[in-house]
């Protein structure tokens, strides 16, 4: 198993950075909720692995779900605890500091659904991604829904061009991203050390863990790194654009261009292991 202490330190160092991320990426959040509204059961228990500061946790609890919120970062979960307390939702949420690859501290099982909205893009090793999915699979009831997020290997290029244009001059780093979805072997740890997935690997990864595939979609279809244009939309125009982008979010020809990819699957009613 990979040592994730640098990733925990990255998030522990600035919980506010993670909490405000979805304020910048509003389409990702709102389109994800379109899928959650469609596939989550109307009530029940949710296992949220990678809960961070609670952006999804809060809304799930407000809607009446009972949530077990897990994160590797104790500081992120402390911020989540404060947010839950201010909202008066403490009875709806149980917080657990744990690694996605080992959920032994989660005592409950038979969850109705699970969200994995961040850990899979910090698990560099393929066997670690598989381990995380199997941990979730074991804790879902038959027929339970899984929703997981990835960062797209090619969708991230727009952000890199905008935010760190000099990245293109590091040819070793560029070649490594395209070939393997990660930094070159032996690169120093620290900062946002992530794994950037190809579209083709996501469905087989989940199905190897036992899940039946329902949907693979892009969370930011057709906008690349242009969050600002969507964020400025209001009222009817915003809802119409959201509806159109939701409609095209499963278009196979556009998937890789979305920064984030969203997988929705189901544990079979008759589980095979």
QUIFENRA-V856468 format. One record per helix or strand of 2 or more residues. SS is the DSSP state (a for helix, b for strand). FROM is the first residue (numbers start at 0). TO is the last residue. If there is no record, write none. Layout:
BEGIN
ss: <SS;SS>
from: <FROM;FROM>
to: <TO;TO>
END
This chain:
BEGIN
ss: <a;a;a;a;b;a;b;a;a;b;b;a;a;b;a;a;a;b;a;b;a;a;a;b>
from: <4;14;20;25;44;54;65;73;89;92;110;118;125;139;156;164;170;195;198;210;226;234;251;259>
to: <11;18;23;38;48;61;70;85;91;96;115;120;138;151;162;168;179;196;207;217;230;247;256;266>
END
